Amino acid sequence: MVSGEAEDDSLKLIKKDEKDEKDKITAKHIESLLSVSQKIRDGADVFLKQEFIYIFMFIFIFGTLIALACEPVNGVFYTTFAFLIGGCTSVLCGFIGMKVATEANYRTTYETFHGLGHGFKLAYYGGCVLGFSLVSLSVIILTLTIIIFKAIKITPQSKLSDYLILYECIAGYGLGGSAVALFCRVGGGIFTKTADVGADLVSKVLYYHCIDFS
């Protein structure tokens, strides 16, 4: 009973604090929130632009190597085509994930003033977008790739070896998606760590400027 009463009092206190914080929100706070969120979006756009330049350079160079050395049949570029599709799919999913994450960022901050549950729910939904978009788009595009390749390569007279070659070519789709995802993961980690360090340095500079050492 005591623990239940303590939990009930804690919940009342949290709700009271959340209500007090909600009442403190002003138009100035919202304006500052939107200003910071716009800077975050601008920084993310610059990062994506630079990263995609290097990713497409990698896709072109690696795709050329696959075309020259890894095609089962000379003069037929099924593996290369699948690799390019997989890489572009991964780029598209990363773009969608970054856009949704930056949009959900400040909305999560605002919703947290109304309660931690509201903020957590919105953050969770925003994080789910990348996972669901990655799985759904990958499966849809992979299925379409298989259908197109079968329509081009497979005939009623095709043998088992033709099917084996077909799916060996389609394996390039996974290679393209995984390679680009690795670039995005490493590049994104460097980007976020740089942003964390920059924000930490700014906060320290502002903190020391506010202190009167005299």
Secondary structure, 3 states (H helix, E strand, C coil): CHHHHHHHHHHHHHHHHHHHHHHCCCHHHHHHHHHHHHHHHHHHHHHHHHHHHHHHHHHHHHHHHHHHHCCCCCCCCHHHHHHHHHHHHHHHHHHHHHHHHHHHHHHHHHHHCCCHHHHHHHHHHHHHHHHHHHHHHHHHHHHHHHHHHHHHHCCCCCCHHHHHHHHHHHHHHHHHHHHHHHHHHHHHHHHHHHHHHHHHHHHHHHHHHHCCCC
